[in-house]
């Protein structure tokens, strides 16, 4: 490991309040602005604004301000020009029956040339008859596809939650750019329409068979490749999403494994029902469309430390060419390392091999040659081919925040966070030394 520091670190924010970056897509396409929310801590969803800050001038621009008792957070940016900003919007006029919760939140987006105006991503219909294209609960961490046209997110179902909280399993869903979904007339005051046709694409079960490929939860997803990936037979799969699925071992232990869903090329295919209704029923969660295919990629039950690492929390991230998916797993000594998983075969490749664990989520650079994360209390840049780590920030007793270590689109900077002496979360950047 090269410990010589040649890289300029810059503190971007300094107000006496917290600033929270999401784990991916926090930069505008020109690598000039960082988008963030202002919740007081990562787990407290009480921020009122979505903002962006210019990394050179320090200029702050308010993207959106919540009102009527609602709160907003977890913003990501599209790669379009001008970009759009997607984020979670909590319920307005919350009351005792309807407050912010996993199953009571929606996704919205704001256009860069129309700041302050939120457009609903997902529609919600919670009274039968349910509507195909509308969901029935809350959505979370809305991430644009690399071309900026689609979004992925995780989902929790209000209808199942009201029936039995154990039936409200987290799933992965997508917003398909095909038509606006109208929920009219509204039969519940909390229902609303949305700009995208949305559907669940993962398949979970409340009663998984131990030792099988069944999963009880799907989460921490990521788009595969900038334009998909090449399958084993040479076919090009245009759109796919990798996610973590909770399998259940023969002894009942929950073991997180990697799953992948191939998505249809044509948006019209998302309206074709599979074995069960896309919109769900009063007894069943919304079900994936007919031509969505889910498969398991990893089988780690027999390893010394089976499953993906649960700490630090991380999201699956694909290489730009879609050939591999990066994740964190423990090695045989119990140290959390960076691994790559072949998108076609599920073959595992250990990339790092140090005695110190990786301490954060991570992102790739645009060329698929480097991945950045926190290790040994420093922001590190890892060469994917060699596994060699390059220390970008000095080791400190205050560890950079694990939630987000994000390459800029031009690969010249990495955005990350530190907590200051007063407990406020501040945004920093550090140069990468990469001059592609």
N, C-alpha and C positions, 0 to 999 in steps of 0.2 A: 504494500500500500504506500502510495506517495503522500507523505505528510506535509510537504512543502506547500504553503499557501500562496497562490499567485492570483487569487480570484477576488474581485471586488464585491463586498457585501454592502447592501444599501437598505436602510430602514425606510419603508415607504409611507407608513402611517404613524401618527404620533398623538392623536386625540385621546383624551381620557375616556375611552369607551372601547369595546371589543370589535374586532373585524374578523369575519369568518370566511375563509375560502372553501369552496367545494373541492372534491378530490380530483376533478378533471375539468377541462374546458372552461377555465377561469379567465383566459386571456382573450382580448379582441383579436381578430385575424391579423391586424397590423402589428401585433406584439407591443402595443403602446399603452393599453389600459388593462387593469385588473378589476373584475367584478366580484363583489362580496356582499354579505349581509352583516347585520350589526347586532345579532343576538348576544346577550351578555356572556353566555358560555355555550359550548357545543351542544349540550343536551337541553338547553332552555330555549324553547321556540317562542320568544317574545320580542323579536326585532320588528321594527316598524318600517324600515326602508331597505331597498336594494340600491346599491350605489356602485360606481366605478371610480377608480383613481388613475390618473396619468402617472406612469412610473418615472418619468423624467421631471415634469413640472410640479407634480404633487396636486394638480387640480382635481377636485372632487366633483362629480356629477351625480345628481340623484336620478336614478332610473325609474323608481316607483315608490310611492308612499302608501301604506295601508291605512284604512279608515274603518270606522264603525266597529271597533273592537277586534278587528282581524290582525293577524301577524303574518310576516313573510320571511322566507329564508331559502337557503340551498340553491343558489343561482348558478346556472351554466350558460355559456355563450355559444352561439352557432358560428360556423365557419363562413357564413355568407357575408356579402358586402352590399348594403350595410347589415350588421349582425342583428340577431334577435337574442333576447335574454329570457330564459325559461326558469321558473322557480315555483316553490310551494306557496300556496295562498291558503291561509287558515280561514275558518268560517267567519263571516261578518255577523254582527249582532248575536254573539254566542249566548246561549242560555243553559239552564240546567240540563236540558235534554240533548243539546247539541253543542259540544265544545270541541276544541282542537284535539284530535286523536289520530292514530294511524289510519282509521277508517273514516275520518272526517276532515279531509283536506283535499285540495285539488291542484292541478297544474295550470299555470298561466304563462303567457309569453308577452313581452313588450318589444316593440320594434324600436331600433335605435333612432329612427327618424320620426318617432311618435312616442316620446317618453311620457310616462305617467298614465298610459292607457293600457290596461291589461285585457288580454283576450284569453278565453278559456281554452285549454287544450282538450281536456276530457269532459264529456257530458256525463251526467249522473241521473239515473232513474232507479229509484228504490221501491217503487210500487208496481205490482204486476198489472198489465202485462209488461214485461221488461222489453227493452229496445236494443236490438243488435247495433253495436257501435257505441252504445253508452255503457259506462261501468256503473257499479253499485256501491262505491265507497271511496277510499282515499288513495291518492297517488303521491309518489315520493322520489326525489332525486331524478329529475327529468333531464336526460342527456340527448342532445341532438346527434343524429347519425353524422358521419363525416361529411356528407354532402349537404347537411343542414335541412333535409326535407322531412325526415322521420324523427321520432323520439322514442326512447325506451325509458322505462321507469318501473319501480316496484309498486305493488298494489295490495291493499287490504279491503275486504268486502264487508260492508255494513250489514247486509241482509243476513249473512252467515253469522256475523258477530252477535246480532240480536238473537239469533236462534240458539247458538252455543259458541262461546268464545273459542273453543277448540277447533271449530270448523272454519274460523277466519284465518286461513293460512296465507302467509305472504307468498306472492307470486310475481312473476315478471310479465309485463304487458308492453304493448307498443301503441303509438299513435301513428296511424296511416294517413297520408295526405291524399284522401280521395273525395271526401264530401263532409260538409258540416252536418252534425247530428243534432236534430231538433227534438227537445223533450217538451212537447206541447200537446195538449194542455198539461200543466203541472198538477199532479195529484198529491204532491207533498211540497211544503214551502221550501225545503232544502234542495229540491231538484233543480237542475240547470242544463242548458245546452252547451255544446262544445264544437270547436272548429275542426276536430279530427275524428275519424272513425277509430275507436280504440277497442282493443281486445286483448285478453290474456293469451300468452303464448307458451307459458310453462304449464306442466301438468303435475299437480301434487295430489296426494291422497291423505285423508285423515287417519287411515289405518294401514300404514305401510307394512308389507311383509318383511320380516327381519331377514337380512341376508340377500335381499333382492335389489333391483334397480329403482324401486319405489322411493319417492322422496316426500317428505312432509313439509318442506319449505324451499322456496327458490328466491335467490337474492344476490346482491353485489354483482350485477351483470355488466357486460361491456360489449359494444359492437365489435364484430370480427373483421379486421382489415379496413383499409380505407375504401375498398370496393368489394369486400367479400374475400373469398379464398378459393383455391383450387382443390378439388376433391381428389381422392386416390385414383379415380378413373379419368382424371383430366378435365372433368366438367367444372365450369366456373359457377360457384354458388354466389349470387350477387349480394344477398343479405343474410346475415346470421348473427346470433347473439350467444355469447358464452355466459354462464352464470354458475353460482355455487348452489348445489342441491344437497339437502341434509338426508343422507341415507341412514339406515338403521342396521347395525351389525347383528349377528346372530344372538349376541348377549344383550341386545337392546341399546347399546351405546350409539349416540348420534355421531356420525362421521361425515364431515363435509367433503363432497367430491365435486369435480367439474363436469358440467353438462353443457350441451350445445343444442340450440334450436335453429334449424334451417328454415328460412322464411320464404314464402312464394315470391316470385318476381313480379307478378301482376297484382296490382292492388285489388282488383275485382275478386281475386281468390280469397281474400280475407273475409268476404261476406258469405262464403260457402261453409255451412255448418259441418262439423265432424260428427263424432259419435253422440255428442250432446249439444244443446244449444249454446251458441256463442255468448248470448246474453245471460245465460244461467237460468235457473229455476228457483222456486221457493225452497227447494231441498238440496240444490247443488250449486257450486261455484260456477261462474262463467267458464266456458270450455274453449280450448284452442280451436281455430278454424281447421278445416279439413286437411289442407295441404301444409300444415306446420308440423315438422318432424323433429322430435326430441330424442337425443341419444346421450348416453353416458360416455365420458371421455376417460376418466381416471378410475382405477381400482386399487386403492391403497390400504384396504382392510388388513393386509398381512404385513404391512411395514411396522418397524419398531414403534414409530409414532404415526399412526394412521391418520389420514385426512389432512385437509388444508389447515394452516395455522388460523386459529380464531383470535389470537392476539399477536401482532397488532391487527385491528380491523383493516381489511383491504378489499379492493374491487378487482375483478379479473380484467386484465388489459392485454389486448391482442397486438402483435407486431403489425406495422403498417401494411405488410404484404399478406397478412392473414394466416401465415403458415404456423404460427405458434402463439400460445397464450401464456402470459406470465402470471405466476402466483407465488405465494409464500407457503412453505412447508418446513417442518422440522427435519433435520438430518438424523442419522442414527444416534447422535450424541445429544439430541434434544435441542439443537441450536436452530433458530428460524433462519432459513436460507431462501434465496431467490431461485425459482425453478422455471423452466419452460416446458410446456406440454404441446406436443404435436397436434395440430387441429384435426388432422385426419385419423391418426393412429392412437393418440393418447399417450404415446411414448414420453417418458419423463427424462428431462435433462437438468441436472443440478448445475447452476451457474456460479453461485458464490460458495465458498468453502472455508469461511473464516471461523474463528472461535467466538466472535461477537455476533449477536443476533441482529437481524434487520428490525428496525424499530418503527416503521411507518408504512403507509400506503405508498404507491409509486406511479410513475408515468414513463412512457417511452419518448425518445426524441423522434423527429419526423422521418429520419432515415432508417430507423429500426436498428441502430448500432449501439445505443446507450439507454440505460434506465437509471433514473435518479430516485433516491430514498434516503432515509436517515439510518445511520449505523455509527456506533461509538460516539453518540451524542453530536454527530456532525452530519451535514448534508453531503452525501456522496454521489459521485457519478460512476456508474458501473459499465465497463465495456462488456457487452453481451457475449462477444466471441471468446474473450479470455477470462472473464470473471474478475478482472483487475479493478480495484476500487481507487478512485481519485478523490481525496478529501477537498471539498470546496469551501467549507466553513470551519473555523477553529473549533476544536472540541470544547464544550462548555458544560457546566453543571446543570444549566437550564436546557433541557433537551428541546430541539425544535418540535413543534406540535406534529403529531403523527398523522393528522387527518389529511393533509394535502401537501404534496411535493410535486410541483407541476412545471414541466418544460414550457417555455414560450413557443409559439408557432415557428419562429425563426431559429429556435434552438440556442439562442445566445444567453438567455436568462432562465433561472429557475425561481419560481415563486414559492414561498413557504411562510410559516408563522412562528412567532415566539410569544410567550407570555411575559409581559414586563413586570417590574418590581411591584406594581400596584395591582397586578392580576388582570390587566387588560391585554387582550390578544391583539398583536400588531403584525402587520404584513411586511415581509422583507423580500428582496431579490438577491441572487448571487450570480455572478457571471459563470458561464460553463467552460469558456475557453474553446468552444466548438465554433469553427468558422466555416460552415458548409457553404 
